[in-house]
C-alpha cells in the first residue's frame, strides 16, 4: 500500500511563515488590540522581525493598525476574505450520503476525518436523533491517539512510522481505561489492521464508546489511506450487544465510501 506521506523523516520548515502565522493568531484571538512590543514579547520574536511581519500584513490588508492606540486588529481584506471563504474537500460531499445512512441505521453520531500527522481533523459530522449526543464540529482537532479514530489512523501507517510515534513519548492517559503501555497499544493496532475496524471502550472520554474504520483511495499498489469514519455514542447506547453491530456497519460504510471515491475519480479521468 503506497501511503503518500508515509515517510516524514525530515520535515520542511519555514521559520518566517510560522512566525507570521503566530502573529496573525495572536492578533485574531487577543481580547484587545496588541502593539508591536506586546506581540514581540508574547511570541518571543525579535522586535525588528515582528515589525517587518506587521508591515507586510498591513500593506496587504490582512491587519490594520488603530491610529489612536497603535494596536493591531484584523484588516478589512481578511474580514471580507473570511466571509467568502469555504472549505472545499470533495471527499466530504462524496461521503455525506453514506454517513447519513449509517447514522440513521445505528442512531448514533457519525464522523468523517483525516489524519494530518500532528492531529486528527474532523471534516464532517452527522448527528443522531438522540437528545444526548457527542458534538464536535468540522474543523475541530483531536489527538492522534484519540480513541478509536486514533487507533484506526495509526494502524494503517507504515509499521516503522507507527512504532516511532507510539514510542517517542508517553502515551496520553485520557481516562482510567486508556491504553498507555506502548507494546499493548501496538498489539491493539495489529488487531485493528487485521480486522479493519478499531474500538474505543471509554478510553478517550468517560462513558463514551466508538468504532472506526479506514477510507482508502485507489487499488493495488496505488491504494492509500485518505480518511476515516467513526461512530460515537454513550456507553448505554453503544452497549456490548450493539457495538459489534456498529463496528460492522462502520467498516462497511468505510468500504462503500472507498469504492465510491475510487470509482468516481477513475470515471472522471
N, C-alpha and C positions, 0 to 999 in steps of 0.2 A: 504494500500500500504506500503510495507516494503522498507524503503529508505536507508538501509545500514548505511550510515554515517549521519543519521538524528540527532543523538544526539552528540554534541560536548561540553558537559558541562565542561569537564576538558581536555584541550589539553596537550598532552605529549610534553615535550621539552627536547632537548639535547643541553645544552649550548655550549659545546666544538665543536659539529658538526656545529652549527650555526656560531661560531667564525671562524671555518675553512673555511666555505663557504664564509664568508665575506672577509677573507684574499685572497682566490682564486679570487673572483670577483674584488678586488682592483688591484691585480697583472695583471689580464687579461684586465682590462679596463684602466689602468693608461697610460698616454701619454709617460712616461719614467719609467724605472725600479725602483721601490721604495725599500728602505732599511728597515731594521728591525725597526729602530726608527720611520721612517715615517709611516710605516704600523701600528705600535702600537699606535702612537699618532692619526693618522687619523681615526682609528676604536675604539679608547678608550678601547684598550685591554692591559692588563699588558704586559710589555716587555718580561718578563720571559715566559709567556704563548705564546706570539707571536713567540718567539724563538723556543719553543717546537713544535708548529704547523709547522713552516717553516722547521725545521729539519726533521720532519716526511714526509712532502711533498717532500722535496728534496731527501730523501732516497728512496722514491718510484718512483721518476722520474716525479712527477707532476709539480715541479718547478725546476728552475735552477738558481744558483747564478752566476752573472757575476764576473769573477775572478779579474777584474780591478776596476769596480765601486762598487762592492759588493751589487748591487741591484738585485732584483729577477725578473725573467721572466718566461714565460711558459716553462715547461720542454719538452724534446723530446717525452717522453712516452705519455703525454697529447696531444701533437700535432698529433701524429700518431693515438691515440685513437679517436680524433675528426674527422680525415679524414675517418675513417671507421664506425663512429657512424651513426646509422639510427634509427629514431623514428618508432617503430613498434606498431601500435594500430590497431587491426583487424577491429574495427568499421569503421575506415576511409576507408579501402578497400571495406567493405560491402556497405557503404553509397554512395560512389563516383558515381556509375551509376544513382542513384536516384537524387543526387544533379545536375548532368549534365542535366538530363531530365527536372528538374524544371527550371534551368537557361535558357535552350533553349526555354521552353514554355513561360516563363514570360519575357524573355530577360532582366534579372536583375542579379546582383551579389548574389550568394548564399553561405552561410557559414555553417560550422559544428563546434560545440564547446562543451566544457564540463565545468561544474561548480566545482571549487576547494575550495569553501568557502571564500578564500581570493581574488579571481579574476575569471574571465571567460577566459578560454584558447581556442584560435582558433586552431582547428585541421586541417581544410581544407577549401579551397575557390575555387569556380568555377566562373570565371569572365564572365560577359556578353560580347556580341559583341559590345556594345556601346563604343564610343570613350571616353566619360566621365564616370568614374566608381569609386566605392569605393574600395580601395585596402587596405588589412590588411592581411599579410601573416601568414601561420601556425606558431605557436609559440608566436604570439602576445597576449598580455594580455589586458583585459578590466575590468573596474569596474563592480562589481556585480550589480550595479544599472544602467548599461548602456542600455538605451532604451528598445527595445522590448525583446532582449535576457535576460537582467536582470530581467524584469518582469516575463518572462516565467520561468526562473530557480527558482526565489523566490516564485512564485505562487505554485510550486509543492514541496516545502519543508514542513515539519510539521508546522502547524499554529503557535505553540509557538516559533519555531525557527525563522520563518519569522518575527513575531512580534518583537522579540528581535533584529534582525538585522536592521529592519526598524526604531525602536525607540531608539536604542543605541547611535546614533549620528545623527547630522543634515543631511538630505538627500542632496546630491550634486546638485547644480544648474549648469547643463552643458549649457543650453540655456535659453532664456526667457520663453520657453514653458515647461521646466522641472517641474514635479510634486514634490514639496518639502514638502508638508504638509503630515505628516505620515498617518493620518486617510484617507485622499483622496487616497494616494498611496496604502494602504491596501485594500481599496474598489476596486481599479482598479485590484489588484491581485485576489480578489474574482471573478471579471468578467472573468479574464483570466482562472481561474480554472474551471469556468462553461462552457466557450466556447471552451477551449482547444487551444486558439491562443492569442498572445499578439500583440499590436500595438505600434508603436513609430511614432508620428507625429511631427517631428522636435524637439524632446525632448532631444536627445543626441548630434546631430550635426545639425547646422543650414542648412535648405533646404534639409534635408535628411529624408526619411521615411523608415520604416521597419516593417516586421511582423515576428513572431517567434512561433515555436511550439515544444513541448517536444518529446523526443525519450525515450521510455521505453523498458526495457528488462524483460522478464518473464510475467507471467499471474497470476491473482488472488492475493493471499496473498504474492506471491513472486515477484510481479511487482515492479520495481524500476526505478527511473529516472536515465538515464546514460548519456544523451547528449541532444542537441537541434539543430534545423536547423532554420536559419533565412534568409529572403530575404531582400536585402537592395537596395535602389535606390534613385536618386534625386527626389525631390518633383514633378517636372514637368513630370517625367516619371511614378512615382507611385502616380498619381493624385487620386482624390476622386473616380473616376469611375473605377480605376484599383486596388486600394489597397485591396478592398474586395475580388476580384478575386485572388490576390496574397496571401492573408491570407488563403483562402480556399485551394489553391494549396499547400501552405507551410504545412498546417495541414495534408493534405492527404499524402504528401511526408513523413512527420514525422511518420505517422501511418504505411506507407508501409515499412519504414526502421525498425520500431519497430517489425513488423511482421516478416520481413526477418531475423533479428538477433536472435529473439527468436526461430524461426523455425529451423534455421541453427544449433544453439547450441544444441537443443533437438535432432536433427538428428545425431549429432556427438557424443552424449553421449553413 
